[in-house]
Amino acid sequence: MAVAGSQTAAKSHPAHGVTSVPVRYGTSLLACARDEFRHNDRNAPRKQSGMTPYHYIAIHDAARTMGITRW
């Protein structure tokens, strides 16, 4: 998500998918990045779930990488 432009994710540490990182941290990060993308993409001509397709794919790829299916 940081590569896709999320400042929230850029401030995060890189440890995901390990047992020492609580799932709630990942879900919170996903929700914050989603809100950030939706805000930044509000004037985009083409959107999927309120964000550009690029951001939509980035956030869902991150969720898959973290093993989070519901957020």
Number of C-alpha atoms within 10 A of each C-alpha: 23 15 10 16 15 22 15 16 18 14 9 12 7 8 11 16 15 10 8 8 11 11 17 11 12 22 17 12 21 23 15 16 23 23 15 16 22 20 12 15 16 13 12 11 8 11 16 12 10 19 23 20 13 11 24 19 15 19 22 16 13 17 19 12 11 17 14 16 9 6 12
